[in-house]
Amino acid sequence: MTSEPADPVTIDDDVMETLDEDNILTRDFVARVLDAVQDGNVDEVKRLVEPLHEADIADLLEQTSSERRGPLAVAMGDLMSAEVLAEINDWVRDDIIEALPAAQVADLAGQLDTDDAVAIIEDMEEEDQQAVLAELDPEDRAVIEDALSYPDESAGRIMQRELVAVPEHMTVGQLIDYLRDHQDLTTEFWEVFVVDPQHRPVGTCKLSWIMRSQRTVPVSDIMAHEQTLIPVDMDQEEVALRFQKYALISAAVVDDGGRLVGVITADDIVHIIQEEADEDFLQLSGAGEGDINEPIADSYKARVRWLIANLGTAMVASFIIAQFGAAIETMVALAILMPIVASIGGNAGTQTLAVTVRALATNQLTQSNTMRSIVREIRVALLIGATIAIIAGLGAGFIFSNWLLAGVIATAILCNIALAGLSGVAIPVLLDRLDQDPAVSSSIFVTMITDSMGFLIFLGLAVFSGLAG
């Protein structure tokens, strides 16, 4: 749900600014509201919060500590609207819902579009979920329970049931009269879906086409027969890719029998694209959900697993270094230059990995162009490797006055960056072919390869060339 941003407001008696120059709630204002909550001054809380836009009220709740959000939401009363609940971060919403009576949560959910109501209810604990569902109107409850029956992050979960569908035998005049006479129809839509007697979509009519056509013209004459249909069980990421590829504003969602069951709109997809992009980025870094409102225990569990895995890869690299202990003792410069080889290779691998994961997520990298992509990344890696190798070799040669050492580190860097390019594209592609999320574990393998092989190549070349024994 979207609405126009509110203009900055001030509190009349104190002329205290509510929003700063970055359109963010000021610290003084937040403190003032929380002091009023602590003092039990509900009227003051409402007076301060009432001028705020729904998105700013959501920000206020998110800037409040976990233990104080519930009392603040209760103190706001009717200002704790459905629009505010839809805007709030998921973790913060849990605190709010826990503090509010089930009847109030049900009332708020009933005011939202189906997709927003489902987003609120689906993450509740089973007991709380059933309590809220029990308070809903039977019709709303049936719709939400139907949505919850679909897989998580599927089209069935994110679609809206509120749409306009008409038979193809209608004329434009009859359609306009139908829209005017039926006050229970949804008020926000961009196109009308035309269906056959089995309620299967056969075309769509944009509102502009309807308004510009004569009343006697059959709807079937002005509708677009070609349309993108979304299967109800399609993953939301794939749905977003279809919207992007075909520049869709809305799309019909159909069940296994091809019947129209819902609609997905562009504003829903904007949120999904952001969620999926954030998810891939955070998975690459091993930061879990990466939300500052996430409970400490959950953040700990998500991050520590990743670092334990990295500890394992570091031990592999340390084992390789240990095998060349005698060589390192005879030439201290090897110990000084080793981190350069590993870190440069690791960064190069991360660059390639990021490009590859994004290409896989957006369907740019497919089975038909996998080999071409691998060859391309190796060529890029060789060019980068040659450049960095020359710079590093010249630097080592001048600093240590040893041009054999310069040649060894230059060769090691070139080989390691080339290997980084290969692993950075091959590993996520392989994981994707095995139906594993390439964003989750690719970086662990790439880091292990660039670190371990970087040390092995560098120290191995040093020994083989007679530079160190």
C-alpha positions as CSV (number, residue, x, y, z in Angstrom):
1,M,0.0,0.0,0.0
2,T,1.4,3.4,-0.9
3,S,0.6,7.0,-0.2
4,E,2.1,10.4,-0.6
5,P,4.9,11.3,1.9
6,A,3.8,13.7,4.6
7,D,5.3,17.2,4.9
8,P,7.4,17.9,7.9
9,V,5.2,18.8,10.9
10,T,5.9,20.6,14.1
11,I,4.4,20.4,17.6
12,D,2.5,23.6,18.1
13,D,3.2,24.6,21.7
14,D,6.9,23.8,21.6
15,V,7.5,24.5,18.0
16,M,9.6,21.3,18.1
17,E,10.5,19.8,14.7
18,T,9.2,16.3,14.2
19,L,11.3,15.4,11.1
20,D,14.9,16.4,10.4
21,E,16.3,17.5,7.0
22,D,16.6,13.8,6.0
23,N,12.9,13.3,6.6
24,I,13.7,11.1,9.7
25,L,12.0,11.5,13.1
26,T,14.2,13.6,15.4
27,R,15.6,12.1,18.6
28,D,13.9,14.8,20.7
29,F,10.5,14.0,19.3
30,V,10.9,10.3,19.8
31,A,12.0,10.9,23.4
32,R,9.0,13.2,24.0
33,V,6.5,10.5,22.8
34,L,8.1,7.8,24.9
35,D,8.1,10.0,28.0
36,A,4.4,10.6,27.5
37,V,3.9,6.8,27.3
38,Q,5.9,6.2,30.4
39,D,3.9,8.9,32.3
40,G,0.6,7.3,31.2
41,N,-0.4,10.5,29.4
42,V,-2.4,8.9,26.5
43,D,-3.8,12.2,25.4
44,E,-0.3,13.6,24.9
45,V,0.8,10.6,23.0
46,K,-2.1,10.9,20.6
47,R,-1.6,14.7,20.2
48,L,2.0,14.2,19.3
49,V,1.5,11.2,17.0
50,E,-1.7,12.3,15.2
51,P,-0.1,14.7,12.7
52,L,2.3,11.9,11.5
53,H,2.0,10.0,8.2
54,E,1.4,6.3,8.6
55,A,5.0,5.5,7.4
56,D,6.4,7.9,10.0
57,I,4.3,6.2,12.8
58,A,5.8,2.9,11.6
59,D,9.3,4.5,11.9
60,L,8.5,5.7,15.4
61,L,7.6,2.2,16.4
62,E,10.8,0.8,14.8
63,Q,13.0,3.4,16.6
64,T,11.5,2.3,19.9
65,S,13.1,-0.5,22.0
66,S,11.3,-3.9,21.9
67,E,10.0,-3.7,25.5
68,R,8.4,-0.2,24.9
69,R,6.7,-0.8,21.5
70,G,3.7,-2.6,23.0
71,P,2.8,0.1,25.4
72,L,3.3,2.7,22.7
73,A,1.0,0.9,20.3
74,V,-1.7,0.5,23.0
75,A,-1.4,4.2,23.9
76,M,-1.9,5.3,20.3
77,G,-5.3,3.6,20.2
78,D,-7.0,4.3,16.9
79,L,-3.8,5.8,15.4
80,M,-2.5,2.3,15.3
81,S,-4.2,1.8,12.0
82,A,-4.1,-1.0,9.4
83,E,-1.9,1.1,7.2
84,V,0.7,1.5,10.0
85,L,0.7,-2.2,10.7
86,A,1.3,-2.9,7.0
87,E,4.3,-0.5,6.9
88,I,6.1,-1.9,10.0
89,N,9.2,-4.1,9.8
90,D,8.3,-7.8,10.4
91,W,10.3,-8.2,13.7
92,V,8.7,-5.0,15.1
93,R,5.3,-6.1,14.0
94,D,5.6,-9.2,16.1
95,D,6.1,-7.0,19.2
96,I,3.0,-4.9,18.3
97,I,0.8,-7.9,17.6
98,E,1.8,-9.5,20.9
99,A,0.7,-6.4,22.8
100,L,-2.6,-5.8,21.0
101,P,-5.8,-7.8,21.7
102,A,-6.6,-10.5,19.1
103,A,-9.8,-8.7,18.2
104,Q,-8.0,-5.5,17.4
105,V,-5.4,-7.3,15.3
106,A,-8.3,-9.1,13.4
107,D,-10.0,-5.7,12.9
108,L,-6.8,-4.2,11.4
109,A,-6.2,-7.3,9.2
110,G,-9.8,-7.1,7.9
111,Q,-9.2,-3.6,6.7
112,L,-6.2,-4.6,4.5
113,D,-6.0,-6.1,1.1
114,T,-5.7,-9.8,1.2
115,D,-1.9,-9.9,0.5
116,D,-1.1,-7.5,3.3
117,A,-3.4,-9.3,5.7
118,V,-1.7,-12.6,4.9
119,A,1.8,-11.0,5.4
120,I,0.8,-10.0,8.9
121,I,-0.9,-13.2,10.0
122,E,1.5,-15.8,8.3
123,D,4.4,-15.0,10.7
124,M,2.4,-15.3,13.9
125,E,2.8,-18.1,16.3
126,E,0.2,-20.8,15.7
127,E,-1.7,-20.0,18.9
128,D,-1.8,-16.3,18.1
129,Q,-2.7,-16.9,14.5
130,Q,-5.7,-19.1,15.4
131,A,-6.9,-16.5,17.9
132,V,-6.8,-13.7,15.3
133,L,-8.4,-15.9,12.6
134,A,-11.2,-16.7,15.0
135,E,-12.0,-13.0,15.4
136,L,-12.2,-12.4,11.6
137,D,-15.4,-12.3,9.6
138,P,-16.1,-15.7,8.2
139,E,-15.6,-14.5,4.6
140,D,-12.2,-12.8,5.5
141,R,-11.1,-15.8,7.4
142,A,-11.9,-18.2,4.6
143,V,-9.9,-16.0,2.1
144,I,-6.9,-15.8,4.4
145,E,-6.9,-19.5,5.3
146,D,-7.0,-20.3,1.6
147,A,-4.0,-18.0,1.0
148,L,-2.1,-19.6,3.9
149,S,-2.6,-23.0,2.3
150,Y,-0.2,-22.1,-0.6
151,P,3.6,-22.5,-0.2
152,D,5.5,-19.7,1.5
153,E,6.8,-17.0,-0.9
154,S,4.5,-18.3,-3.7
155,A,2.2,-16.3,-6.0
156,G,-0.8,-17.7,-3.9
157,R,0.6,-16.0,-0.8
158,I,1.2,-12.6,-2.3
159,M,-1.7,-12.2,-4.7
160,Q,-4.8,-10.1,-4.0
161,R,-8.3,-11.6,-4.2
162,E,-9.8,-8.1,-4.8
163,L,-10.2,-7.8,-8.6
164,V,-12.7,-7.1,-11.3
165,A,-13.7,-9.9,-13.7
166,V,-16.5,-9.8,-16.3
167,P,-17.8,-12.1,-19.0
168,E,-16.7,-11.6,-22.6
169,H,-20.2,-11.0,-23.9
170,M,-20.5,-7.7,-22.1
171,T,-20.5,-4.4,-24.0
172,V,-18.4,-1.4,-22.8
173,G,-21.6,0.3,-21.6
174,Q,-22.7,-2.7,-19.6
175,L,-19.2,-2.9,-18.0
176,I,-19.2,0.7,-17.0
177,D,-22.7,0.4,-15.5
178,Y,-21.6,-2.8,-13.7
179,L,-18.6,-0.9,-12.2
180,R,-20.8,1.9,-11.0
181,D,-23.7,-0.1,-9.6
182,H,-21.6,-2.6,-7.6
183,Q,-20.3,-0.7,-4.7
184,D,-18.7,-3.8,-3.1
185,L,-16.1,-4.0,-6.0
186,T,-12.5,-3.1,-5.2
187,T,-11.8,0.5,-5.8
188,E,-8.2,0.2,-6.8
189,F,-7.4,-1.6,-10.1
190,W,-5.7,-0.9,-13.4
191,E,-7.4,-3.4,-15.7
192,V,-10.5,-5.5,-15.9
193,F,-10.1,-9.3,-16.5
194,V,-12.3,-10.9,-19.0
195,V,-13.2,-14.5,-18.3
196,D,-15.1,-17.4,-20.0
197,P,-18.0,-19.3,-18.4
198,Q,-15.4,-21.5,-16.5
199,H,-13.9,-18.4,-15.0
200,R,-10.7,-18.8,-17.0
201,P,-9.1,-15.5,-18.1
202,V,-9.3,-14.9,-21.9
203,G,-8.2,-11.3,-22.0
204,T,-7.7,-8.0,-20.2
205,C,-9.0,-4.5,-20.7
206,K,-7.1,-1.4,-19.5
207,L,-9.3,1.2,-17.9
208,S,-8.1,3.8,-20.5
209,W,-9.4,1.5,-23.3
210,I,-12.8,1.2,-21.6
211,M,-13.2,4.9,-21.0
212,R,-12.3,5.8,-24.6
213,S,-14.6,3.3,-26.3
214,Q,-18.2,3.6,-27.3
215,R,-20.8,2.0,-25.0
216,T,-22.1,-0.3,-27.8
217,V,-18.6,-1.9,-28.5
218,P,-18.3,-5.5,-27.2
219,V,-15.6,-5.9,-24.5
220,S,-14.2,-8.8,-26.6
221,D,-13.4,-6.3,-29.4
222,I,-11.1,-4.1,-27.3
223,M,-9.5,-6.6,-24.9
224,A,-6.0,-7.8,-25.2
225,H,-6.0,-11.5,-25.9
226,E,-2.3,-12.0,-25.1
227,Q,-1.6,-11.9,-21.4
228,T,0.9,-13.2,-18.9
229,L,-0.7,-15.7,-16.5
230,I,1.0,-16.5,-13.2
231,P,0.5,-20.1,-11.8
232,V,-0.6,-19.9,-8.2
233,D,2.3,-22.0,-6.9
234,M,5.1,-20.0,-8.8
235,D,7.9,-18.7,-6.6
236,Q,7.6,-15.0,-5.9
237,E,11.1,-14.4,-7.3
238,E,10.1,-15.9,-10.6
239,V,7.0,-13.8,-10.6
240,A,9.1,-10.7,-10.1
241,L,11.3,-11.7,-13.1
242,R,8.2,-12.0,-15.3
243,F,7.0,-8.6,-14.3
244,Q,10.4,-7.2,-15.1
245,K,10.8,-9.0,-18.4
246,Y,7.3,-8.1,-19.7
247,A,7.0,-4.7,-18.1
248,L,3.7,-5.7,-16.4
249,I,1.5,-3.5,-14.2
250,S,-0.6,-6.4,-13.1
251,A,-1.1,-10.0,-13.9
252,A,-3.7,-12.7,-13.4
253,V,-3.0,-15.6,-11.1
254,V,-4.6,-18.9,-12.1
255,D,-5.0,-22.3,-10.3
256,D,-4.2,-25.7,-11.7
257,G,-7.4,-25.7,-13.7
258,G,-6.5,-22.3,-15.3
259,R,-9.3,-20.5,-13.4
260,L,-8.7,-16.9,-12.2
261,V,-8.1,-16.8,-8.5
262,G,-6.3,-13.5,-7.9
263,V,-4.1,-10.7,-9.2
264,I,-0.6,-9.5,-8.5
265,T,0.2,-5.8,-9.0
266,A,3.4,-3.9,-9.6
267,D,3.4,-2.3,-6.1
268,D,3.5,-5.8,-4.6
269,I,6.5,-6.7,-6.9
270,V,8.5,-3.7,-5.8
271,H,8.6,-5.0,-2.3
272,I,9.5,-8.5,-3.4
273,I,12.4,-7.3,-5.6
274,Q,13.8,-5.4,-2.7
275,E,13.3,-8.4,-0.3
276,E,15.0,-10.8,-2.7
277,A,17.9,-8.4,-3.4
278,D,18.5,-7.8,0.3
279,E,18.2,-11.6,1.0
280,D,20.9,-12.5,-1.6
281,F,23.2,-9.8,-0.4
282,L,22.9,-10.8,3.2
283,Q,23.3,-14.5,2.4
284,L,26.5,-13.8,0.6
285,S,27.9,-12.1,3.7
286,G,26.5,-14.7,6.1
287,A,24.7,-12.1,8.1
288,G,21.4,-14.0,8.4
289,E,18.4,-11.7,7.9
290,G,20.5,-8.7,8.7
291,D,17.8,-6.8,10.5
292,I,18.8,-4.5,13.4
293,N,15.4,-5.4,15.0
294,E,16.1,-9.2,14.8
295,P,16.5,-10.8,18.3
296,I,20.1,-11.1,19.4
297,A,19.8,-14.9,19.7
298,D,18.7,-15.3,16.1
299,S,21.4,-13.0,14.8
300,Y,24.0,-15.0,16.8
301,K,22.8,-18.3,15.4
302,A,22.8,-17.1,11.8
303,R,26.2,-15.5,11.9
304,V,28.2,-17.9,14.1
305,R,27.5,-20.8,11.8
306,W,29.0,-18.9,8.9
307,L,32.1,-17.9,10.8
308,I,32.6,-21.5,12.1
309,A,32.6,-22.6,8.5
310,N,35.1,-19.9,7.6
311,L,37.3,-21.1,10.5
312,G,37.4,-24.5,8.9
313,T,38.5,-23.0,5.6
314,A,41.1,-20.9,7.4
315,M,42.5,-24.1,9.1
316,V,42.9,-25.7,5.6
317,A,45.0,-22.7,4.5
318,S,47.0,-22.8,7.7
319,F,47.8,-26.5,7.2
320,I,49.1,-25.6,3.7
321,I,51.3,-22.9,5.1
322,A,52.6,-25.3,7.8
323,Q,53.9,-27.6,5.0
324,F,56.2,-24.8,3.9
325,G,57.5,-23.8,7.3
326,A,61.1,-24.4,6.4
327,A,60.9,-22.3,3.3
328,I,59.3,-19.4,5.1
329,E,62.1,-19.6,7.8
330,T,64.8,-19.2,5.2
331,M,63.1,-16.2,3.6
332,V,61.0,-13.8,5.7
333,A,59.8,-12.0,2.6
334,L,57.6,-14.9,1.8
335,A,55.7,-14.4,5.0
336,I,55.3,-10.7,4.3
337,L,54.0,-11.3,0.8
338,M,51.7,-14.3,1.4
339,P,48.7,-12.3,2.5
340,I,48.8,-10.2,-0.7
341,V,48.3,-13.2,-2.9
342,A,45.4,-14.6,-0.8
343,S,43.6,-11.3,-0.3
344,I,43.8,-10.2,-3.9
345,G,42.5,-13.6,-5.0
346,G,39.7,-13.5,-2.5
347,N,38.5,-10.1,-3.5
348,A,38.6,-11.1,-7.2
349,G,36.6,-14.2,-6.5
350,T,34.1,-12.2,-4.5
351,Q,33.6,-9.8,-7.5
352,T,33.0,-12.7,-9.9
353,L,30.7,-14.4,-7.3
354,A,28.5,-11.3,-6.9
355,V,28.1,-10.9,-10.7
356,T,27.3,-14.6,-11.1
357,V,24.8,-14.8,-8.3
358,R,23.0,-11.7,-9.6
359,A,23.0,-13.2,-13.2
360,L,21.5,-16.4,-11.9
361,A,18.9,-14.5,-9.8
362,T,17.7,-12.5,-12.8
363,N,17.9,-15.4,-15.3
364,Q,20.6,-13.8,-17.3
365,L,22.8,-16.8,-16.8
366,T,21.1,-20.0,-18.1
367,Q,22.1,-23.4,-19.4
368,S,22.4,-22.1,-22.9
369,N,25.1,-19.5,-22.1
370,T,26.9,-21.1,-19.1
371,M,30.1,-21.9,-21.0
372,R,30.2,-18.5,-22.6
373,S,29.9,-16.9,-19.2
374,I,32.6,-19.0,-17.7
375,V,35.0,-18.3,-20.6
376,R,34.2,-14.6,-20.3
377,E,34.9,-14.4,-16.6
378,I,38.2,-16.3,-17.0
379,R,39.2,-13.8,-19.7
380,V,38.3,-10.9,-17.4
381,A,40.2,-12.5,-14.6
382,L,43.3,-13.0,-16.7
383,L,43.3,-9.3,-17.8
384,I,42.9,-8.2,-14.2
385,G,45.4,-10.8,-13.0
386,A,48.0,-9.6,-15.5
387,T,47.6,-6.0,-14.4
388,I,47.8,-6.7,-10.7
389,A,50.7,-9.1,-11.2
390,I,52.8,-6.6,-13.0
391,I,52.2,-3.9,-10.4
392,A,52.8,-6.3,-7.5
393,G,55.9,-7.8,-9.2
394,L,57.5,-4.5,-9.8
395,G,56.8,-3.4,-6.3
396,A,58.3,-6.5,-4.7
397,G,61.3,-6.3,-7.0
398,F,62.2,-2.8,-6.0
399,I,61.4,-3.2,-2.3
400,F,63.3,-6.5,-1.8
401,S,65.8,-6.1,-4.7
402,N,65.0,-9.6,-5.7
403,W,63.6,-10.0,-9.2
404,L,63.2,-13.8,-8.8
405,L,60.9,-13.1,-5.9
406,A,59.1,-10.5,-8.0
407,G,58.5,-13.1,-10.7
408,V,57.2,-15.6,-8.2
409,I,54.7,-13.3,-6.6
410,A,53.6,-12.0,-10.0
411,T,53.0,-15.5,-11.3
412,A,51.2,-16.5,-8.1
413,I,48.8,-13.6,-8.3
414,L,48.1,-14.2,-12.0
415,C,47.3,-17.8,-11.3
416,N,45.2,-17.2,-8.2
417,I,43.1,-14.4,-9.8
418,A,42.4,-16.7,-12.8
419,L,41.4,-19.5,-10.4
420,A,39.3,-17.0,-8.5
421,G,37.5,-16.1,-11.7
422,L,36.8,-19.7,-12.6
423,S,35.6,-20.7,-9.1
424,G,33.6,-17.5,-8.7
425,V,31.4,-18.4,-11.6
426,A,31.6,-22.3,-11.6
427,I,30.7,-22.9,-8.0
428,P,27.4,-20.9,-7.9
429,V,26.4,-22.3,-11.3
430,L,27.1,-25.9,-9.9
431,L,25.1,-25.2,-6.8
432,D,22.3,-23.8,-8.9
433,R,22.2,-26.9,-11.0
434,L,22.0,-29.0,-7.8
435,D,18.9,-26.9,-6.8
436,Q,20.9,-25.2,-3.9
437,D,20.8,-21.5,-3.3
438,P,24.1,-20.2,-4.7
439,A,24.0,-17.1,-2.5
440,V,24.1,-19.2,0.7
441,S,27.3,-21.2,0.6
442,S,29.2,-20.1,-2.6
443,S,31.5,-17.6,-0.8
444,I,32.7,-20.2,1.7
445,F,34.0,-22.4,-1.2
446,V,35.4,-19.5,-3.2
447,T,37.2,-18.2,-0.1
448,M,38.7,-21.6,0.7
449,I,39.9,-22.1,-2.9
450,T,41.5,-18.6,-3.2
451,D,43.2,-18.7,0.2
452,S,44.4,-22.3,0.1
453,M,45.4,-22.3,-3.5
454,G,46.9,-18.8,-3.2
455,F,49.3,-20.0,-0.5
456,L,50.0,-23.3,-2.2
457,I,50.8,-21.7,-5.6
458,F,53.0,-18.9,-4.1
459,L,55.0,-21.1,-1.7
460,G,55.2,-23.9,-4.1
461,L,56.6,-21.6,-6.8
462,A,59.1,-20.2,-4.3
463,V,60.4,-23.7,-3.5
464,F,60.3,-25.0,-7.1
465,S,62.3,-21.9,-8.3
466,G,64.9,-22.4,-5.7
467,L,64.1,-19.0,-4.1
468,A,63.6,-20.8,-0.7
469,G,64.4,-24.2,0.5
